[in-house]
Every structure is written in structure tokens, then in C-alpha cells.
Amino acid sequence: MNYIQELQLILPEIILGVGIILTVVIEMYSKKSVSVLPWFSVLVFLSVVITQFALLNYQAVIYNGMFASGGNPGIFNILFNSAAILVVLSSNNYIKKYGSHFGEYYILLMSSVLGMMLMAGAKDLFIVFMGLELMSICFYVLAGINRRKSSANEASLKYFLLGSFATGFIVYGIALIYGSAGSTSIDNIIANFGTLSSNILFVTGMLLFFIGFSFKIAAFPFHMWVPDVYQGSATTITGLMSTGGKTAAFSVLIIFVGIFLSAVNKNIFMPYFAVIATLSMVYGSIVAISQNNLKRMLAYSSIAHAGYMSIGLAAGNYESVAGIIFYLAAYIFMNLGAFGVIAIIEGENDSNLELESYSGLSNRSPALAALMSLFMFALAGLPPFAGFFGKYYVFISAIEAKLTWLAIIGVLSSAISVYFYIRVVVYMYFRTPVTEIKIQDDKAGLISVVLAAIFV
């Protein structure tokens, strides 16, 4: 493959990279950057989505086996950029509400998505690391973008410290993998896995690598940063971290699940993924019941959802890969929709985030109440919404892999989670308002929420 063809295959990444540079220029030289940048960002992300759709069937490994285009990475790129479009639309009014409408917001947003795209297409461990760091550093800053809020500063610092700690696991894991395999090429590692799996250093390196990414997907017991960071960060950024960030981490883990798709290699990491799946589902579902702050409730809910998706990692078959990708697609729109509604209703100084604030919402804003109910039903996994089918495909993959007990725990955990999701609907429709809240007119935010609802 020649140089021009390789450039054509990474056109989505090039468009986003050029978009970042142009955003910097607009921020520096345009006096209207505050009103221009949101719509310019949407245009860039939309261009990437359209270009990636056109290149989806052109699957190739390029740049000396360092990067993959088309296929699964292409699907993930579409998901990342679609999520970013919804986040930008929700952010337009939200960041003005908090006086944090800085041009850097959109630059960091685009850069974080570029990091996600590098992770999804990585065919070398160093590309994984580059993408992870690009995404993570942007998230550390975005978590504290509302810098006038002490809780946002706290969230940013906690995320940075614990994220750096997790990165340490990943780097040490990569060092051990390279030391035992003699290569950082993922394809090379997959091809020689049968021989390498008898090397204790290699297995330890892989385990450390998976532990580092368990932090990133917010699986128990590596979840300790999630509730405080989700609560303290800007609501729209929380939505991106809980969807795009989680999807990027799973895109890397799915690459390694490819090792076990053939009958040759046994899934020696199945016990690890089965344990974190079980603990995440049970812990996330039970602790979420006691939460009255909606952002904290969705934080614990995201731990449970990481558990459901980890069932697919434990199963390690073709059905599980398809199931996880579908689940991630559904989860992006369900969660971003829910956070989009919260961003519209949220008042200044973190007001209107408690469950009580949603009492009687159906009388004050029937449309928002109906949309929030739809997202709660979908997150609970009730048919016929996308959330139900996401769980269904993952549970089926577990049964195919003779992990029926894990699917049963998943079903029981889903039954528990129905309580705290439906409780939000009960408050909106069957409780009288405790306090009067003023819901601001946010057309762009409402468009974002409606788009998410259509996809769900």
C-alpha cells in the first residue's frame, strides 16, 4: 500500500487533527469565537462521522502494522464522534451557565476524541499508550473546567492522581510484555500467545495491563475515583467521560479478546474478568440504591454497566465482541441522554441535582420528564429499548461460553437496578414538587437529548 492510500485511510483522524489546529486559530484571532466554536466543533465531528462511514469497509493495517482502519475501529470512531456531537450541543448553554465558556473547552474536547480514535485503531502497545494519555490528560483538565467550583478542582485532582496511578500499571505491564515477547506489536503478541502464555512474566504483564484498563472502565474494585469525579465535574463532561472514555478503554480490551476467538488459545484471563464483572454488577447496583444525587447515582450505575460489559470479556467469543460493541453504542446514547436532561435542569452552584428536585417534573416540563423516563427505562434494560438488547447479547455470549452462572448474576443485578431507575420516574410523575425550579430554555441541549432518544 502506498503513502497516498494510507493517508486516505486515516482521513477521519486527519480531519479531526486539522479541526483542532483551526479551533486554536479561531480561538486566538476571532472575537466571535464563543459563538463560532460550538458549531464549528459540531461540523468537524460530523465530517469525521460521514468520512468514517464512507471508509468503513476499507479494512487495512497500515504504517508498518502500527494502526488499523475500517471495521471495528471505524465503528468506534463513529461512536466517539457521535457522542462528541451530543456533548457539544448539550454544552453550548451549560458552560455559559457556569461562566466557563473558554475556547480551550472545544480544543480539549476534540483532542480527547482524537486520543480515543488512536486507542481504537491501535495495533501497537505504544499507540495504545499515546492515545490513552492524550485522552486522559484532556479529561483531567476538562473535569476541572468549572474552575470557580472547589468541587470541580477536587474532581480534577482526584482524577489526575488516580488516573496516573492506573497508567503506572499499564506502563509496567507493557514493559513486562515487551521484555517477554520481544515486541510491542499486538498482532505479534496475538500470533505467539500460545507460546508466551507459559511465561509468568508475560502473564503478569498482561494482568497489570488489564488492571490499568479496569480503572479506565470503572470496574470494581478500581472504581474509587468515579463517584466524586462524576459529581464534581461539569455534567456534560461527566457524560463524555462515562461514555466515550469507557468505550475507548473497551475498544482496547476487545482487541485483546481477539486472542481467544480461535479455538487454539484458551481464555486464561476468564477468571479475572468474571470476578470484576460479578463484583461490579452487584456493588454498582446495590450502592446506587442509596444515592439521592442523580450524578452519583449514574456514577454507580456506570460501575454496574462496566460489569455487564465485562461479562463479554470473560466469555471471549465472537458473540461477546458483537454484544459489547452493541452495548457500548446503546450505552453512549442512553447515558448521554440522561446527562443531557440533567444539564438542562441543573441550576447554578450545583442546584437541582437531587432526586427531590425532579418531583412533579411532568407538570412543569412534560417533554423533559418523558425523555428522562425513556433513558431510565433503557438503562434499566427494559424492552423494547436498546439497553435491553445490549444486555441480552452479552448474556447470550456468556451462555455460549458456558458461563451461565455469570449471566444469571447479571439478570439478578439488572432486577436490582430497576428499582433506582424507576424511582426517578416515580418522583417525576407521582410526587408533588418540593421546591420551584426554573428550567432554562436550551434549544441546542434539547436537540441533543432528542437525538439520543431517537437512537435509543
Secondary structure, DSSP 4 states (H G I P E B T S, - for coil): --HHHHHHHTHHHHHHHHHHHHHHHHHHH-TTHHHHHHHHHHHHHHHHHHHHHHTTT--EEETTTTEEESHHHHHHHHHHHHHHHHHHHHHHHHHHHTT---THHHHHHHHHHHHHHHHHHB-BHHHHHHHHHHHHHHHHHHHT-STT-HHHHHHHHHHHHHHHHHHHHHHHHHHHHHHHHS--BHHHHHHTHHHHTT-HHHHHHHHHHHHHHHHHTT-TTS-TTHHHHHHHS-HHHHHHIIIIIHHHHHHHHHHHHGGGSSSSS--TTHHHHHHHHHHHHHHHHHHHTT--BHHHHHHHHHHHHHHHHHHHHHH-SHHHHHHHHHHHHHHHHHHHHHHHHHHHH--GGGTT-BGGGGTTHHHH-HHHHHHHHHHHHHHHT-TTSHHHHHHHHHHHHHHHTT-HHHHHHHHHHHHHHHHHHHHHHHHHHHS--SS--PPP--HHHHHHHHHHHHH-
